[in-house]
Amino acid sequence: MVGTLLGDGHLETQNGGRTYRLKIEHSIKQKDYTDWLYQNFKSWVNDIPKEKSKVVKGKTYTNYWFQTRSVGEFRFYGQIFYDKNGKKVIPKFIHKLLTPEALAVWFMDDGSAKSKQHKALILNTQCFSKRDLKLLIGALDKRFGVEAKLRAQREGMQLIIPRPERFIELILPYLREEFYYKLGA
């Protein structure tokens, strides 16, 4: 749950925060990954993942998605990962929630190699505030000894991991093979 909320997953409530449902949506190119996530949340899902298409500027894009039922078990995550306006935020105690598996899911959702020439890894975190990103930087260092820095982009800030050896060591046991390309290898 933590890894997907740091990445592309999102929670929504329809009853003032008593229950939440998780929505997962990825490109059809990541169907196997979405199916894997579905297997992890299957006990809370009523229906199998589905395809949906949309046309943007004349080009058709197909996504693959599922959502869970609204359940009280997700309330904790809804309350810590969203502010009162429904904007995604980083919990102050994120360092206690991060695990190597959560880092791997986050990386599979939003990570990439900086370029073929650089070893650095990037986590696309543009939706988070600078304050939130500083919490993540502190958590990565405190919990795992992983150095991360802010990198300004037009849309917001990314996290860059300039020396990713330790980060890769942590996530590799959980990284799905189809995402090895994101390591720049």
C-alpha positions in Angstrom: 0.0 0.0 0.0 2.7 2.5 0.9 4.7 2.0 -2.3 1.7 2.4 -4.5 0.5 5.5 -2.7 4.0 7.0 -3.1 3.5 6.2 -6.8 0.5 6.0 -9.0 -2.1 4.5 -6.7 -4.7 6.7 -5.1 -7.3 6.4 -2.4 -10.7 8.0 -2.4 -13.6 8.2 0.1 -17.2 8.8 -0.6 -18.4 9.0 3.1 -16.3 11.6 4.8 -13.3 9.3 5.5 -15.0 6.3 7.2 -14.0 4.0 4.3 -11.6 4.3 1.3 -11.1 2.5 -1.9 -7.8 2.1 -3.8 -7.6 2.8 -7.5 -4.8 1.5 -9.6 -4.4 2.4 -13.3 -1.4 1.9 -15.6 -0.7 1.8 -19.3 -1.8 -1.5 -21.0 2.0 -2.0 -21.5 2.2 -2.6 -17.8 -0.6 -5.2 -17.8 1.5 -7.8 -16.0 2.5 -5.4 -13.3 -1.2 -4.3 -12.8 -2.2 -7.9 -12.6 0.5 -8.5 -9.9 -0.8 -5.5 -7.9 -4.3 -6.9 -8.4 -3.2 -10.2 -6.9 -1.9 -8.3 -3.8 -5.2 -6.5 -3.3 -7.5 -9.2 -4.6 -9.2 -9.9 -1.3 -10.6 -6.3 -1.4 -11.6 -6.3 -5.1 -15.0 -7.4 -6.5 -14.1 -7.4 -10.2 -11.1 -8.3 -12.4 -9.0 -5.6 -13.9 -10.3 -4.0 -17.1 -9.1 -2.0 -20.1 -10.2 1.5 -20.9 -9.3 3.7 -23.8 -9.2 7.4 -24.2 -8.4 9.7 -27.1 -6.0 12.6 -26.5 -5.1 14.9 -29.4 -6.2 12.3 -31.9 -4.2 9.5 -30.4 -5.8 6.5 -28.6 -4.3 5.4 -25.2 -5.3 2.2 -23.5 -5.0 1.8 -19.8 -5.6 -1.2 -17.5 -7.1 -0.7 -14.1 -8.9 -2.0 -11.1 -10.3 -0.6 -7.9 -11.0 -2.1 -4.5 -14.2 -1.9 -2.5 -14.5 0.9 0.0 -13.3 -0.6 3.2 -12.4 0.6 6.7 -9.0 -1.2 6.6 -7.7 1.5 4.3 -8.8 4.4 6.6 -5.4 4.7 8.2 -3.7 5.2 4.9 -6.3 7.6 3.7 -5.9 9.7 6.8 -2.1 9.9 6.6 -1.6 10.2 2.9 -4.3 12.8 2.1 -4.9 16.3 3.6 -8.3 17.6 4.4 -8.6 18.9 0.8 -7.9 15.4 -0.7 -4.4 16.3 -1.9 -1.8 13.5 -1.6 0.8 14.2 1.1 3.7 12.4 2.8 3.1 11.3 6.4 5.5 12.9 8.9 6.5 9.4 10.1 7.1 8.0 6.6 10.5 6.6 7.8 8.5 4.1 9.9 6.4 3.0 6.9 9.1 2.5 4.3 10.2 -1.0 3.5 12.4 -2.3 0.7 9.3 -3.7 -1.0 7.5 -0.4 -0.7 10.5 1.3 -2.3 10.4 -1.2 -5.2 6.7 -0.7 -5.9 7.3 3.1 -5.7 10.2 2.8 -8.2 8.2 0.5 -10.5 5.4 3.1 -10.6 7.5 6.3 -10.8 11.2 5.6 -11.1 13.7 5.6 -14.0 17.3 5.9 -14.8 18.4 9.6 -15.3 20.0 8.6 -18.6 22.1 6.0 -20.2 25.2 8.0 -19.4 24.5 8.6 -15.7 24.0 6.0 -13.0 21.6 8.2 -11.1 18.0 7.1 -10.6 15.0 9.4 -10.6 11.7 9.2 -8.7 9.0 11.3 -10.2 7.5 13.1 -7.2 6.2 16.2 -8.9 2.8 15.9 -7.1 4.4 16.4 -3.6 5.4 19.6 -1.9 9.0 20.6 -1.1 8.3 19.9 2.6 7.0 16.4 1.8 10.0 15.7 -0.4 12.3 16.7 2.4 10.5 14.2 4.6 11.2 11.5 2.0 14.8 12.5 1.6 15.3 12.3 5.4 13.5 8.9 5.6 15.6 7.4 2.8 18.8 8.5 4.6 17.7 7.7 8.1 16.1 4.3 7.4 18.3 3.0 4.6 21.4 5.2 4.2 20.3 6.2 0.7 21.2 9.8 -0.3 18.6 11.6 -2.4 18.4 15.2 -3.6 15.8 17.5 -5.1 15.8 18.2 -8.8 13.7 21.0 -10.2 11.4 20.3 -13.2 8.7 22.4 -14.9 6.0 20.4 -13.3 7.5 20.3 -9.8 10.4 18.5 -8.0 11.8 15.1 -8.6 14.0 13.1 -6.3 17.3 12.1 -7.7 19.5 9.3 -6.2 23.0 10.2 -7.4 24.7 7.0 -6.1 22.0 4.4 -6.3 23.9 1.2 -5.5 22.4 0.9 -2.0 18.9 1.7 -3.3 19.2 -0.9 -6.0 20.5 -3.5 -3.5 17.3 -2.9 -1.4 14.7 -3.0 -4.2 16.3 -5.7 -6.5 14.7 -8.7 -4.6 11.2 -7.2 -5.1 11.7 -5.6 -8.6 9.8 -7.3 -11.3 12.0 -8.4 -14.2 10.1 -6.3 -16.7 11.3 -3.2 -14.8 15.0 -3.9 -14.9 15.2 -1.5 -17.8 14.4 1.3 -15.4 17.8 0.7 -13.8 19.5 1.9 -16.9 21.2 -1.4 -17.5 
